[in-house]
Amino acid sequence: MDEERQPVDAYELFVALRDHGSAPDAFETVVTPWLARASPGYPARLAKAAQCLCDDGFDGPATLREDMSWELYALSRVSDVLLLAQQPPYEAGGEVPWAHRLHPLDQWPALGLEQYLRLFARLGLVAFEETGTFDPFLHEIVEVEQAADPKEPVRVTEVVWPGLWLGPLLFSRAGVRVRAGARHAERGVADRSPLYWTFLRRHRPTVDESHGWGHNSQWRTGFRLDLRTQAGRRVNADGHQDIDDAEGSLGPNEALLTPAERRELVRHRCLLRPPENAAALAADASWEADLYPFDWRLPASE
């Protein structure tokens, strides 16, 4: 059990980065000392977490699996704030997103990608870019170049930041700029609508299960499980709610999304075009923030 009682954790690093603020030399001042304390136990802990969370046959204590998920979520917050410097500015207008109010965008260090990758490589994560065909499993849309032909498929034009694997577990997607026809991805929606399962982005609102909770409770948020197995990929593997159960567990706003839009939301973590029932949804001004897709499970055939 000694391995589980580590002297450092991701929450400690997140707080240290926040307290350091936008002052220079954050990598040398904050990250390097934290890594020195973290090695070698913490990378081994992450590897064990990925193995256990991806194992359907895990028979250890439920609290251990929960703790591992919480720790990965905390580390994903570290990744989110360190990627802010790579993102476009937020376009003023309308209500400031909750996460921006609680965590002002100018309070975080601006690490370069080389330093970002050095940190996560030391923790055992493996970077990827995947510059071929656009794939929502691997790619997060950062900006859309709207093609004149509305039927032009989505294609990657630039990788803004690489994604990260933790063993078979997808830790984070690569951020990409894309070109697409409006029937596939609409500029201003695919790149600016709320991004779910995400703590913070500079250029768009985000929604995750921590938002709105108190200081302690928000860190009891589970990490979304997207993983690759011998049988193929599994998307939001811990989801347990039927994505089409409009008569049962879906709320009124969720049920107003079409089946295709619900699937789009799970795969892309955002909507790519205005929903068909946009007028009915607009009757609830907070429908996007209140939408709850986090438990949705895709049918096995998909």
N, C-alpha and C positions, 0 to 999 in steps of 0.2 A: 504493500500500500504506500510505501514511501514515494514511489514514482508519482502518485496522484497528489501528493502534498508539495506542489512546486512553489519555490520562493517567488515566482513572478507569474503574472497572467496578463491577458490582453487588456483587461480593464485598467490595470496599472499603467500600461503603455499609452492607452487612450487618454487617460487623465494627465499624464506627463506631457503629452503632445499638446493638449488643450492649454495647460498651464504655461507651457513654453511660448505659445502664441505664434505670431508671425515673425518673431525674431529669427535671424539667420542661424545657421549651424545647428539646426535641430537634429540632424543625423548624428553628428559628433557628440552633441550635448545630451541628447535623450535616447536615441535609438541604439547607438553603440554600447553604452553602459547597460541598457536593458538586455541586449543580446548577450552580453558577457555573463549576466546573471542567469539568463534563460538556458544557455547551452550547458550540457547536452540534453537535459531532462525535458525541456519544453517541446523541442521538435519530436522527441519520442512520444510524448503525450499526444501531440497532434496526429501522428501516424496511427497511434492506437485508436484515437477518436474516429478517424476516417474508416478504419477497418471495422470497428464495432457498429458505427452508424449505418454502414453499407451492408451489414450482415443481417439478413432476416432471421437467422437462427441464433442471434445473440441472446444468451440466457443469463447474463449477469444482472445485477440489481438495476431496476428501472431508474433509480435515482442517479446511477453512474452514467447511463446513457443520456439522461436529461442534462447532467452537468457538462458532458462532452458537447452536446448541442449548444448549450448556453455559451460555452467557451468559444466555439467556432463563430457564433453570432457576434460576440465581443470582438473577435479578431477581424470579422468582416467590417465592423465599424472603423477599426484602424485603417483598413484598406480604403474605405469610403472617404475618410477625411484626407488621406494622403493622395488621393486621386483628384481632389478638387482643383488643383492647379492645372490639370490637363483639360478641364472642361470649359465650354463657352460661358459667358456671363449670363446671369439671370435677367430676363427681360422684364423691366418694371411694368407694373400695371396689375390691378386686382389685389387680392389679399396675399400678403407675404406667407409662404408656406410655414407650417408649424415648426418643422425641423430647422428652418432658417432663423426663426425667431428664437428658438431655444439655443441654437448653436450658430451664432453669426459666422458668415462665410469668411470674414477677414481675420478670424482668430486662430487659423490653423497654419502650420508650417507649409511652405511651398517646396516640397522635395522634388527633385528631378526623377524621371523614370528609372534612371540607372540606380539611384539610391533606393527607390521603391522596390525594384527587383532584387537588389542585394539583400534587403531585409527579408523578403519572403523566401528567397533561395536559401538563406541561412536557416529558415524554419522548415525546410524540406519540401516547399512547394515548387512546382515546375511550370514555367511560363509557356504560353503558346500564343500564336497570332492568327493562324488559320485564315489566310488572305484569299482563299478561293470563294466558293459559293456561299452566299449569305445563309447562315444557319442560326435561328433564334435560340437554339440550345447553347451555342457557343458565343453568340454575338449580341451585344446591347447597342441599339441604335442611338448615336449621339447627335448626329445631324443628318437631315435628308436633303439631297439635291433633287428637286422635283423634275422628272423627265417630261418632255412635251407629250409623249405618247402615254396615256393613262394606263395602258396595259403592259408597259415595260416592267419586267420582273425586278425585284430588289437585287442589287449587287453591291458588294463591298468596293469602295473606292479608296479608302484609307483606314489604317488601324491607328486609333488614337492612343490606346493603351492596351497592353497584352492581357489575356486572361490567365488564370492560374488553376492548375490541378493539384489536388492533395490526394495522391494515390488515385483510386477510382472515383473520387468525389470531386465534382466541379465546385471549386471554391469561389471563383468569380469569372464572369464572361469578359471577353475582349470588347472594349469600346470601339465602335467603328462609325465612320461616315459612309453613307450609302447613296446610291442613285436609284430612284424608283418611280414608276408611274403611280398616279394618285389612287388607282384601284387597289394597289398593293400596300402602299405606305404613304400617308399624306403628311407633308411638311406642316409643322405646327401641332400635329397630333402624335405621330409616331416618335417625334423627338422632343416634345414639350408637355405631353399629357402626363398625369401621375405615373410614376414607376413604382410598382408594388414589390414587396419582398426586398425593399431597399431603404437604408437609413437616411442617406444624404447624397444629393447631387447639387452642383452649383446652378445648373441651367434649367432644372425642372422640379416640380413638386415630387415628393416621394411619400410612400405609405408603407409602413411595416407595423408589426404587432406591438412594438414598443411605444409607438407614438401616443401621446396623451397620458401615459402612466407616470407615476412618481419616480423619484430617483432610483430607488432600489428595485421596484417592480419591473422597470423597463429593461433591466439586464437579465430578466428571466424570460427571454425571448428565444424561441427555437430557431435553429439554422435551417433554411430550406435545403432539402436534399435532392439534388440532381446528380445522377451517377450513371456510369457506364458499367455494364455487366457483360458476361459472355452471351447472354440472351438478347442484349441490346441496351438501349438507354431507358432510364426511368426518370420521369419528370415529376417533380414535387412528390417524391416517393412516400413521404409520410402522410399525404393527403388521404382522407377517409370519407369525404363527403361526395356523393354522386353529383357530378357537375350538371346533370340534366334533371335533377329531382325538383322541378319547379313546384310540385304539389306538396313537397315536404319541407326539406331543410333550406331551400333557397329563400332569401328574403325578397321583398317586393322589388327592390332595385336590381338585385341579381337576376330575378326572373324576367326583367325587362330587357336584359341583354339576350341576343339570339344565341343559340347553341354554338354557332361559329365564333361569335364574339367572346363567349366564355372560354372557348378553347384557345383563341388568340391571346387572351389575357394570361392564361396559365403559361403558354409557351413563350410569349414575348415579354411577359411581366408588365405589359401596358397594352392599350388599344392602339391600333395603327390608323384608324379612320374614325370619324364621328359615328357613334352607334346609330343604328336604324331608328331606335326609339328615343332619340336625343331630346325631343320636345317633352315627352312624358317624364324622362329622367330629370330634366331641368326644373320640374316642379319641386324637387328637393335640392336646394342650393349646395348641400354638402354631400351629394350622392357619391362623388368620386372618393372622398375621404372615408365615407362610411361603408363603401363596398367591401365585402369580406370574401376574397377568393382564396384565402390562405389554406383552407382545408380541402380544396377541390381536387378530386381524383379523376383523371382521364380514364375512359373505358380501356380495358386490357387490349382491345383490338387496335387502339390508337397509340 
